[in-house]
Amino acid sequence: MKLIKNILVVMDSSSDHQAALVQAIKIAEKTSASIELFLVAYNSQCVSHWNLEQAQLDDLKNEYLASKVRWLETYIPEIKALNVVATMDVVWHADVSCAVLAKVASTDASMVIKSTKQDSIINKIFFTPCDWKLLEHCPVPLLLTKNINEYSYQRIMAAVDPEKSHDKAEKLDSKILQASLVMSELFDSQTHVCHCYQPIGIELWQGMSSVGMDHTLINGDFNDYSEAIKHHHKVAFEDLLKDYDFDEKSTHLVAGSAEFELPDLVKTEQVDLLVMGMANNGKFIGNLVEKILDNVDCDILSLK
């Protein structure tokens, strides 16, 4: 992750607490980054109404935008009092994700921070369609954070995939590790690294010989195959981490589908922030991102 200089904070006028702004201020204080408060405003009643003429609708829209500007302005003095440079922008758009992506494309934002919803009863994050679109297309690091009162990262986990077979950038894993260490240093937190790999199931393994596949592993038993696959991934995992100073307790090589294993690992290790990579095909380490993130109870930092 490159040096954080400018943070774009996606504000939420429907919430009394701006979780994204809280995290942005914490990061800005430690990095001397500037903050831009960005609000996407839209009200369908300002677009068409049966008893209003177009000029009246335009006036109504302008007043609506002005009210949002006044609302954003209430945050500026508090931010500046912390010696953080703060600016603001309000745009009219019906699609928040499109507006954010257009803003990122036209500025030099180093990071986008946006709050995401969490159900207080079942303690699960609910990602909106806007979140999914940003995860797929945001070209700069995207931090999706929970809507709670106070929050700081104690444990950060980098989810990597040393395998070279997936459609991803060659150095994506290195970027994930570097970003994890940057965030860990900023928040004085522990850093963990995980790699989930899925061996072939015993039924499929047994069927490989029946279709004429001739491989050394097939001629052994299933336990030999499992150990060989584990060794293969262990070597790749250790090779990826050889230039980093991670102890054994903070590295996790897990056999099984990331869809199920990663959420369990995040819960077991009490992870606050999961750093992940999003490939250009909209997938995360070879799995559909929705299947993983729907069950991960922590903040997400996504890197393209």
Secondary structure per residue as TSV (DSSP state, phi and psi in degrees):
chain	resnum	aa	ss	phi	psi
A	1	M	-	360.0	126.9
A	2	K	-	-68.7	169.0
A	3	L	-	-56.1	130.2
A	4	I	-	-81.2	111.2
A	5	K	-	-113.3	-38.3
A	6	N	E	-134.2	123.0
A	7	I	E	-109.5	123.8
A	8	L	E	-95.0	117.4
A	9	V	E	-105.0	117.8
A	10	V	E	-83.3	110.1
A	11	M	-	-84.4	156.8
A	12	D	-	-128.0	103.2
A	13	S	T	-73.1	-8.2
A	14	S	T	-89.5	-1.9
A	15	S	-	-119.0	143.7
A	16	D	S	-78.7	-22.5
A	17	H	S	-117.6	126.3
A	18	Q	-	-98.9	87.2
A	19	A	H	-59.9	-38.5
A	20	A	H	-63.2	-40.1
A	21	L	H	-68.1	-38.4
A	22	V	H	-58.2	-47.4
A	23	Q	H	-68.2	-38.6
A	24	A	H	-62.4	-41.4
A	25	I	H	-64.2	-42.7
A	26	K	H	-59.2	-43.4
A	27	I	H	-70.2	-42.3
A	28	A	H	-63.7	-38.0
A	29	E	H	-64.3	-30.4
A	30	K	H	-90.3	-18.6
A	31	T	H	-117.9	-5.2
A	32	S	T	62.8	24.6
A	33	A	-	-75.2	154.9
A	34	S	E	-90.9	159.2
A	35	I	E	-122.8	135.0
A	36	E	E	-118.1	119.7
A	37	L	E	-80.5	122.2
A	38	F	E	-122.0	120.9
A	39	L	E	-121.3	127.5
A	40	V	E	-99.2	115.3
A	41	A	E	-112.7	142.0
A	42	Y	-	-162.7	139.2
A	43	N	-	-144.7	114.5
A	44	S	G	-60.8	-24.6
A	45	Q	G	-68.9	-18.3
A	46	C	G	-86.9	-5.5
A	47	V	T	-94.1	-42.7
A	48	S	-	-153.1	139.2
A	49	H	-	-153.3	137.7
A	50	W	T	-60.8	-28.8
A	51	N	T	-113.8	18.0
A	52	L	-	-119.0	138.6
A	53	E	-	-82.9	167.8
A	54	Q	H	-60.5	-40.1
A	55	A	H	-63.1	-38.9
A	56	Q	H	-68.2	-38.7
A	57	L	H	-63.3	-39.3
A	58	D	H	-63.8	-41.8
A	59	D	H	-64.3	-40.4
A	60	L	H	-64.1	-41.7
A	61	K	H	-63.7	-44.4
A	62	N	H	-62.6	-39.6
A	63	E	H	-69.6	-36.4
A	64	Y	H	-62.7	-46.3
A	65	L	H	-63.5	-40.0
A	66	A	H	-62.9	-36.5
A	67	S	H	-66.2	-34.8
A	68	K	H	-71.6	-35.5
A	69	V	H	-62.8	-44.7
A	70	R	H	-62.0	-37.3
A	71	W	H	-65.4	-44.8
A	72	L	H	-63.4	-37.4
A	73	E	H	-61.9	-23.0
A	74	T	T	-68.0	-20.4
A	75	Y	T	-87.1	-23.5
A	76	I	H	-61.4	-48.8
A	77	P	H	-58.4	-40.3
A	78	E	H	-63.7	-39.6
A	79	I	H	-69.0	-45.0
A	80	K	H	-65.9	-27.9
A	81	A	T	-64.8	-20.1
A	82	L	T	-92.9	12.4
A	83	N	T	62.1	35.0
A	84	V	-	-111.0	129.0
A	85	V	-	-71.9	128.1
A	86	A	E	-134.7	134.5
A	87	T	E	-127.6	178.6
A	88	M	E	-151.0	157.2
A	89	D	E	-154.3	134.9
A	90	V	E	-121.2	127.9
A	91	V	E	-124.9	153.7
A	92	W	E	-97.9	114.5
A	93	H	-	-160.1	142.6
A	94	A	S	-82.1	-18.0
A	95	D	-	-119.2	110.7
A	96	V	H	-61.6	-44.9
A	97	S	H	-62.2	-43.3
A	98	C	H	-62.3	-40.8
A	99	A	H	-66.0	-41.0
A	100	V	H	-65.8	-44.6
A	101	L	H	-63.7	-38.2
A	102	A	H	-66.4	-38.5
A	103	K	H	-64.9	-45.0
A	104	V	H	-61.1	-40.3
A	105	A	H	-66.2	-26.4
A	106	S	H	-100.8	1.1
A	107	T	S	-129.9	-178.8
A	108	D	-	-109.1	40.7
A	109	A	-	-60.5	133.7
A	110	S	S	-88.7	-24.5
A	111	M	E	-157.3	146.4
A	112	V	E	-113.2	131.8
A	113	I	E	-121.8	128.6
A	114	K	E	-138.4	140.0
A	115	S	E	-79.4	153.2
A	116	T	E	-133.6	161.5
A	117	K	E	-82.8	149.2
A	118	Q	E	-139.4	134.7
A	119	D	E	-84.8	120.5
A	120	S	T	-70.2	-19.8
A	121	I	T	-81.2	-50.4
A	122	I	T	-99.9	0.1
A	123	N	T	56.9	47.9
A	124	K	E	-130.6	139.4
A	125	I	E	-79.0	139.7
A	126	F	E	-115.1	112.2
A	127	F	-	-83.7	133.9
A	128	T	-	-85.1	165.2
A	129	P	H	-54.7	-33.8
A	130	C	H	-62.4	-43.5
A	131	D	H	-59.4	-45.2
A	132	W	H	-61.7	-40.8
A	133	K	H	-67.2	-39.0
A	134	L	H	-68.0	-40.3
A	135	L	H	-58.6	-37.3
A	136	E	H	-78.9	-33.7
A	137	H	H	-118.5	-13.9
A	138	C	-	-65.2	120.9
A	139	P	S	-79.9	-13.4
A	140	V	S	-113.1	163.2
A	141	P	-	-50.9	133.3
A	142	L	E	-118.9	120.3
A	143	L	E	-106.7	116.4
A	144	L	E	-102.3	118.7
A	145	T	E	-120.6	154.4
A	146	K	E	-77.2	156.2
A	147	N	-	-94.3	77.2
A	148	I	-	-128.7	170.1
A	149	N	S	-67.2	-58.3
A	150	E	S	-131.8	140.8
A	151	Y	-	-155.6	134.4
A	152	S	-	-143.3	146.8
A	153	Y	-	-83.9	123.0
A	154	Q	S	-100.9	-36.7
A	155	R	E	-132.5	126.4
A	156	I	E	-116.3	137.2
A	157	M	E	-124.7	129.8
A	158	A	E	-96.4	123.7
A	159	A	E	-99.4	113.8
A	160	V	-	-120.5	167.6
A	161	D	-	-145.0	94.5
A	162	P	-	-66.0	-14.0
A	163	E	-	-62.4	142.3
A	164	K	S	-98.7	4.7
A	165	S	-	-82.8	-17.1
A	166	H	S	-84.7	159.8
A	167	D	S	-81.1	84.8
A	168	K	S	-147.5	163.2
A	169	A	-	-65.9	143.9
A	170	E	T	-60.8	-36.1
A	171	K	T	-103.1	19.4
A	172	L	H	-62.6	-42.4
A	173	D	H	-60.4	-40.0
A	174	S	H	-64.0	-38.4
A	175	K	H	-65.1	-39.1
A	176	I	H	-63.2	-45.1
A	177	L	H	-65.2	-43.4
A	178	Q	H	-64.7	-41.5
A	179	A	H	-63.7	-38.9
A	180	S	H	-62.7	-42.5
A	181	L	H	-69.0	-36.2
A	182	V	H	-62.3	-48.8
A	183	M	H	-65.7	-36.4
A	184	S	H	-64.0	-39.8
A	185	E	H	-68.8	-39.9
A	186	L	H	-64.2	-39.9
A	187	F	H	-102.3	4.2
A	188	D	T	52.5	52.0
A	189	S	-	-117.7	167.4
A	190	Q	E	-78.9	148.1
A	191	T	E	-118.2	127.6
A	192	H	E	-116.5	156.5
A	193	V	E	-131.2	135.3
A	194	C	E	-132.6	151.0
A	195	H	E	-139.0	117.9
A	196	C	E	-101.5	128.4
A	197	Y	E	-127.3	149.3
A	198	Q	-	-117.3	107.7
A	199	P	-	-69.7	162.9
A	200	I	-	-68.8	134.9
A	201	G	-	-65.6	159.6
A	202	I	H	-62.9	-35.3
A	203	E	H	-65.3	-44.6
A	204	L	H	-67.6	-39.0
A	205	W	H	-61.3	-42.6
A	206	Q	H	-66.0	-29.9
A	207	G	H	-80.6	-11.7
A	208	M	H	-63.3	-37.8
A	209	S	G	-71.3	-28.6
A	210	S	G	-73.3	-16.3
A	211	V	G	-102.0	11.4
A	212	G	T	89.0	12.3
A	213	M	-	-78.6	125.9
A	214	D	-	-113.0	105.8
A	215	H	-	-141.8	149.4
A	216	T	T	-56.2	-40.1
A	217	L	T	-66.4	-33.0
A	218	I	T	-66.8	-30.5
A	219	N	T	-77.1	-13.2
A	220	G	S	-92.6	-166.5
A	221	D	-	-94.9	174.9
A	222	F	H	-66.0	-34.5
A	223	N	H	-64.3	-39.3
A	224	D	H	-62.1	-42.3
A	225	Y	H	-61.4	-46.9
A	226	S	H	-60.4	-42.4
A	227	E	H	-67.5	-37.4
A	228	A	H	-66.2	-42.1
A	229	I	H	-65.6	-42.2
A	230	K	H	-60.4	-44.0
A	231	H	H	-63.2	-42.0
A	232	H	H	-57.4	-48.0
A	233	H	H	-72.6	-33.0
A	234	K	H	-63.9	-43.1
A	235	V	H	-62.9	-45.0
A	236	A	H	-64.2	-40.6
A	237	F	H	-64.9	-46.7
A	238	E	H	-66.4	-35.1
A	239	D	H	-65.1	-38.6
A	240	L	H	-64.5	-36.0
A	241	L	H	-95.9	4.0
A	242	K	T	-62.7	-27.0
A	243	D	T	-95.2	8.1
A	244	Y	S	-118.0	156.7
A	245	D	-	-103.6	67.9
A	246	F	-	-101.8	133.6
A	247	D	-	-83.5	170.6
A	248	E	G	-62.9	-34.7
A	249	K	G	-69.4	-19.6
A	250	S	G	-101.1	1.9
A	251	T	E	-112.5	137.5
A	252	H	E	-133.7	111.1
A	253	L	E	-104.9	113.1
A	254	V	E	-121.5	127.9
A	255	A	E	-85.7	125.4
A	256	G	S	139.9	169.1
A	257	S	-	-68.9	131.8
A	258	A	H	-59.3	-27.7
A	259	E	H	-55.7	-35.9
A	260	F	H	-105.9	-37.9
A	261	E	H	-74.5	-39.1
A	262	L	H	-64.1	-47.1
A	263	P	H	-59.2	-39.1
A	264	D	H	-64.6	-40.3
A	265	L	H	-66.5	-42.1
A	266	V	H	-60.0	-41.4
A	267	K	H	-69.6	-45.4
A	268	T	H	-62.8	-41.5
A	269	E	T	-88.8	2.3
A	270	Q	T	53.7	50.8
A	271	V	-	-76.9	134.7
A	272	D	S	-95.0	-32.0
A	273	L	E	-137.0	125.0
A	274	L	E	-105.1	121.9
A	275	V	E	-100.3	122.3
A	276	M	E	-135.3	163.1
A	277	G	E	-112.5	137.5
A	278	M	-	-110.4	117.5
A	279	A	-	-73.6	166.6
A	280	N	T	-66.7	-16.1
A	281	N	T	-90.0	11.5
A	282	G	S	77.3	15.9
A	283	K	E	-115.8	156.3
A	284	F	E	-115.2	119.3
A	285	I	T	38.7	44.6
A	286	G	T	85.3	2.1
A	287	N	E	-124.5	155.2
A	288	L	E	-63.9	126.0
A	289	V	H	-61.0	-33.5
A	290	E	H	-61.1	-39.1
A	291	K	H	-65.0	-28.4
A	292	I	H	-88.7	-53.0
A	293	L	H	-69.7	-26.5
A	294	D	T	-61.9	-20.9
A	295	N	T	-117.3	10.3
A	296	V	-	-100.4	119.8
A	297	D	-	-98.9	74.0
A	298	C	S	-167.2	173.4
A	299	D	E	-71.1	158.2
A	300	I	E	-125.4	129.6
A	301	L	E	-113.9	113.9
A	302	S	E	-107.6	135.2
A	303	L	E	-120.3	137.3
A	304	K	-	-79.0	360.0
